[in-house]
Amino acid sequence: MFRKLYWVTELVHSNGSSQVLGVFTSIPDLIRHGLVLDGRGRLRLTLTKLDSEDGPLGVWLEPRFEGIESRLQDFVKTDEFTPTHCSALVSALKRSERAVA
């Protein structure tokens, strides 16, 4: 299946600058490879549509990633993400929130 939604991970530095760390086409790959930081800055997740002039579908910043859980439900309804993958992502983000605290 050709994926149209992409997860972009960025490292956001304390001075506001950022750098892209990775681009992922699936939530499992995002969890496995994209959620690893070493304390050099904050992780920003952006969900974006491929080949689109519209803005991002969502942008979330650690440590809380506010609103991501409810926003993901919109993509479950359209079968772009599975409930299992969304739950796994939310759980992984909550684990990283506890680790930062």
SERO-4910 file (N, C-alpha, C, O; in steps of 0.05 Angstrom, whole numbers):
BEGIN
 pado doro    nc1    nc2    nc3   cac1   cac2   cac3    cc1    cc2    cc3    oc1    oc2    oc3
  Met    A     17    -24      0      0      0      0     18     25      0     36     27     16
  Phe    A     12     43    -17     26     69    -19     16     87      3     -8     93      5
  Arg    A     33     96     20     25    113     43     26    143     34     45    152     21
  Lys    A      6    157     43      4    186     37     10    203     61     14    227     58
  Leu    A     11    191     85     16    206    109     44    200    120     52    176    120
  Tyr    A     58    220    128     85    216    137     89    229    165     78    251    170
  Trp    A    105    216    181    113    227    207    140    239    204    159    225    195
  Val    A    144    264    212    170    277    212    178    281    241    162    292    257
  Thr    A    202    273    247    212    277    274    234    299    273    251    298    255
  Glu    A    233    317    292    252    339    293    263    341    321    249    336    341
  Leu    A    288    349    323    300    357    348    298    388    350    308    402    333
  Val    A    284    397    371    281    426    375    300    435    397    298    425    419
  His    A    318    453    390    338    462    408    327    485    426    307    497    419
  Ser    A    340    490    448    331    511    467    330    538    454    315    555    464
  Asn    A    346    544    433    345    570    420    323    572    399    321    592    385
  Gly    A    307    551    396    285    551    377    291    539    350    273    533    335
  Ser    A    316    535    344    323    522    319    316    493    320    313    481    342
  Ser    A    314    480    297    308    452    296    322    438    273    331    451    254
  Gln    A    323    412    275    334    396    253    317    371    250    310    358    270
  Val    A    312    363    226    297    339    220    315    315    227    338    314    219
  Leu    A    303    296    242    317    272    249    309    249    231    326    231    225
  Gly    A    284    248    223    275    226    207    247    230    196    233    248    204
  Val    A    240    214    176    214    214    164    205    185    163    220    167    154
  Phe    A    181    180    173    171    152    176    143    149    164    127    167    166
  Thr    A    139    126    152    114    121    138     95    104    155     71    101    148
  Ser    A    104     94    177     87     77    194     91     84    223    113     92    232
  Ile    A     71     79    239     73     83    268     93     64    280    108     72    297
  Pro    A     92     38    272    112     20    284    141     29    279    158     27    297
  Asp    A    147     38    255    174     48    249    180     74    265    202     77    275
  Leu    A    160     91    268    163    115    284    170    108    313    189    119    324
  Ile    A    156     89    324    161     80    351    189     68    354    204     75    372
  Arg    A    196     50    335    222     36    337    246     54    332    266     51    346
  His    A    243     73    313    267     88    305    265    118    309    286    131    309
  Gly    A    242    129    313    239    157    313    235    171    339    236    195    341
  Leu    A    232    155    360    226    167    387    250    167    405    247    170    429
  Val    A    274    164    394    298    163    410    312    189    410    321    199    389
  Leu    A    315    201    434    330    226    437    349    223    460    345    207    478
  Asp    A    370    238    460    390    235    481    391    260    499    411    265    512
  Gly    A    370    275    501    369    298    519    380    323    507    383    343    522
  Arg    A    387    324    481    399    347    469    378    369    463    385    392    456
  Gly    A    353    361    464    331    380    457    305    366    461    303    345    473
  Arg    A    284    378    450    257    367    452    249    355    425    257    364    404
  Leu    A    233    334    427    223    320    403    198    333    393    179    338    409
  Arg    A    197    340    368    172    350    356    164    329    335    180    321    318
  Leu    A    138    321    336    127    303    316    108    319    298     91    334    307
  Thr    A    111    316    272     93    328    253     81    307    235     96    290    224
  Leu    A     55    307    232     42    289    213     34    305    189     20    326    192
  Thr    A     43    297    166     38    312    142     30    294    119     36    270    118
  Lys    A     16    306    100      7    291     77     27    295     54     37    317     50
  Leu    A     33    274     40     52    275     18     40    291     -5     16    289    -11
  Asp    A     56    306    -19     48    321    -43     24    339    -38      4    338    -53
  Ser    A     26    355    -18      5    373    -10     15    401     -4     37    403      8
  Glu    A      1    421    -13      8    448     -6     -4    458     20      1    479     30
  Asp    A    -22    441     31    -34    447     57    -14    444     79      7    431     76
  Gly    A    -20    456    101     -2    454    124     -3    426    136    -17    408    126
  Pro    A     12    422    158     12    395    171    -15    388    182    -32    405    188
  Leu    A    -19    362    184    -44    351    196    -43    352    226    -64    351    239
  Gly    A    -19    354    237    -16    357    266     13    361    273     31    351    259
  Val    A     18    376    294     45    381    304     43    378    335     27    391    348
  Trp    A     61    362    346     61    357    375     90    359    385    109    350    372
  Leu    A     93    370    409    119    374    421    121    361    448    102    362    464
  Glu    A    144    348    453    147    335    479    151    357    500    159    379    493
  Pro    A    145    352    525    142    325    536    113    315    535    108    291    541
  Arg    A     93    332    530     65    323    534     51    314    508     33    298    510
  Phe    A     60    323    485     47    316    460     17    320    461      1    302    454
  Glu    A      9    343    471    -19    349    477    -37    346    453    -32    356    431
  Gly    A    -59    331    457    -80    328    437    -75    306    416    -92    301    399
  Ile    A    -52    293    417    -46    273    397    -65    249    398    -74    239    377
  Glu    A    -72    241    422    -90    217    424   -117    222    411   -126    204    396
  Ser    A   -129    244    416   -155    250    404   -153    255    373   -170    247    358
  Arg    A   -131    268    365   -128    273    337   -124    248    321   -133    246    298
  Leu    A   -110    229    332   -105    203    318   -131    189    312   -133    173    293
  Gln    A   -152    193    328   -177    180    324   -190    187    297   -204    171    284
  Asp    A   -184    212    287   -194    220    261   -182    202    239   -196    196    219
  Phe    A   -158    193    242   -145    176    222   -152    146    226   -149    131    207
  Val    A   -161    139    249   -171    112    253   -198    110    238   -203     90    226
  Lys    A   -214    131    240   -240    131    227   -238    128    197   -255    116    184
  Thr    A   -216    138    185   -212    137    156   -194    113    148   -186    111    125
  Asp    A   -188     96    167   -172     72    163   -143     77    154   -130     60    142
  Glu    A   -133    101    160   -105    107    154    -87     97    175    -63     90    169
  Phe    A    -96     95    200    -81     83    222   -100     63    236   -124     66    236
  Thr    A    -88     43    248   -104     23    263   -106     32    292    -88     46    302
  Pro    A   -127     24    306   -129     31    334   -105     20    350    -96     33    369
  Thr    A    -96     -4    343    -73    -16    357    -48      0    354    -34      5    374
  His    A    -42     10    330    -19     26    326    -21     53    341     -1     62    352
  Cys    A    -44     65    340    -48     90    354    -44     87    384    -31    103    397
  Ser    A    -55     65    395    -52     60    424    -22     56    431    -13     65    451
  Ala    A     -8     41    413     20     36    418     36     62    417     54     66    434
  Leu    A     29     80    399     43    106    398     38    123    423     57    134    434
  Val    A     13    124    431      6    140    455     21    128    479     31    143    496
  Ser    A     22    102    481     36     89    504     66     96    503     77    102    524
  Ala    A     77     94    479    106    101    477    112    130    484    132    135    497
  Leu    A     94    148    476     98    176    483     94    181    513    109    197    524
  Lys    A     76    167    525     72    169    554     97    159    569    104    170    589
  Arg    A    108    137    559    133    127    572    155    147    570    171    152    588
  Ser    A    157    160    546    179    180    543    173    205    560    192    218    570
  Glu    A    148    211    564    141    234    582    150    228    610    161    246    623
  Arg    A    145    204    620    154    197    647    184    197    649    195    205    670
  Ala    A    198    189    628    227    188    628    239    216    629    260    220    641
  Val    A    225    236    617    235    263    617    230    277    643    246    293    652
  Ala    A    207    269    656    200    282    682    218    276    704    214    286    727
***
